[in-house]
Amino acid sequence: MGNPDKQYEGTRHNIGKDMLNALRDKLPKKAKVAELNVYMNSSGGPIKKLITSKKAAEKLVVLHDELDLPLGRVKISYGSSAGGHNGVKSIESALKTKDYVRVRIGIAGATPSGKLKRPAPEKLADFVLAKFKPIETDKIKKVKKIVAEALEILLEDGVQAAMTATNAK
């Protein structure tokens, strides 16, 4: 998931879309990638045109930014709540199900001890729409590798295997 305008490339809010674009050529041929030119928070309607049944939704994989994980962490979930993510809420509302795979890519900060450090509510929009800092480049490379491995396992061995391999990292 990500926003279509060039100004959003490289922002925290677009990490899902940016990761998918970076990994697109490395995905197995059986993976079908749909690129929707819509804003993230209203992505449910266009996805509903592609995913027309709950059975089809079970094969859907959505990559998106996650404020409940620090930068560098990736977590795969299936059938979980949208939390506060408006784009995920839009998809769930349109599909009328939570039963699809989410690759949640952490974008939040962390304390030196590793504890999650979310921005203050009044700074949230500025934070998610900000570009990553140069100092965060190494973590972005690590995330790219984790996401690539997760997608490979997901497509070859299924969601449970991908969750087991990825969520523990």
N, C-alpha and C positions, 0 to 999 in steps of 0.2 A: 504494500500500500504506500502511496505517496501522492503528492500534489503534482500537477502537470507542468506548471510554469517553471522556466529556467531558474528563476530566483530561489526556488526551493531545493535545487540540486545541492547535495552536500550538507543539508540541514539534518538535525536530529529527527525531525518529523518524517523525513523521506528516507530514512536508513533502510527500510524494507525494500522500497523500489530501487534504491541505489545498489543494494546487495544483489537483488535479482538481476539487474542489468549487468552487473559485473560478472555474475556467474552463469548467465544465460547460455553461453556457448559450451559450458562444461556439464550441463545437465544431460542426463540420458535422453535418447531420442523419444522415449515413451512419455516424457514430461511435456505437457502442453502448457505454454505460457500465454496468458492473455494480458494485453496491456490496454487498460482503460484510461482514456484521457479525461478523467474526472477528478474533482477534489476528494481527498480522502474521506472527509466526514460525510460525504453523500455518495459513497461507493456502492451502497446496497442495491439501489435501483438497477444500475448497469450489470452488476453481478447476477442479479435475479434473471436477467435476460439470457445469461449463459448457463446458470445452474437452475434448472427448472423442476427439480424434485429433491426431496430429502435424501434419497439414495445418492444422487449426484453430489449433493453437498458433502457427503462423507468422504469424497475424494478431493475436495477443495483444500488447498494449502495457501494460507495467507501469511505473508511476511510483513511484520509491522513493528514500529517503535514501541517500547515499553518503559514507562516511567517507574514501574515497580521493580525494575532490575537495574543494577548499576551498569555503566558502559563496560563492555567486555564480557558480559554474561548473556547467554542465549538459553531460552527455555521453550520447549515444545509442549503444547497443551492440546487437548482434544475435549470438546464439550464443556469448556470452562466459561465462566462469566466474563463479560466484556470489561468489567471493572469500570473505570471512568473513560475508556477509549471510545470517542464518538464514532470513529470509522468502523470499529468492530460492532458497536451498537447498531449502526446503519445496516451492516451486513446481516446481523442476527434478526433484525426487524424485517428485512426484506425476505430472507430465506425462511423465517419462522422456525429456526432451529439454531442450536449452538453446536451441533454435531458436525464439526469440520476441524481441520488441523490449523493451529496457529503457531507460527514460528515467531516468538516474542523476542525482540532484540533490544537489550537494555540500552538506555540512553541517559539514565540519571547519574548523578555524581555519587561519590562514596567518600566516607571518612578514611583517614589513614589506616584504621583497623578493619576497613572493608564494609562498614555499616552503610546502608542505603542513605543517601542524602538528596532528598527531593527539593526542588525549588519551592519558594514560598508561593502560595496560590496566586498572588497578584503578579508574580513574575513568570508564571507558567507558560503563557503564550510566547513571550519573548524567548524563553529558554528553548522550547521545542522548535521554534522557527529559526533559531540561531545555527550558524554553520559550526562544524566541529573545529576545535582549536588545533593548531599544528602539533601541540604536545600530545594530543589524543590519537595521532596517526598510528602508532604501534598497536593500540587497542583495536582500532578499526581493522587493521590487517589480521589480527587474531580473530576478531569476530567473523571476518570474511571466511577464514579457514574453517571455523566452527560451523558456520551456516552451510558451507559447501559440503562438509562431512555429514551434517545432519540431513540435508536434502538427499544425499546419496543413500544413506541408510534408510531414510523414509521411503524412497522410491523402490529400493531393492528388498527391504526386509519388513517394512510396515511401521506404523506409528508407534507401537509399543517399544520396538527395538530402538527407534530413533529417540524416543523419550528417555529410555534407560541410558543410552550412550551419551546423550547431549546434556540432559538436565543435571547430571552429577558433576559436570565440569565447572 
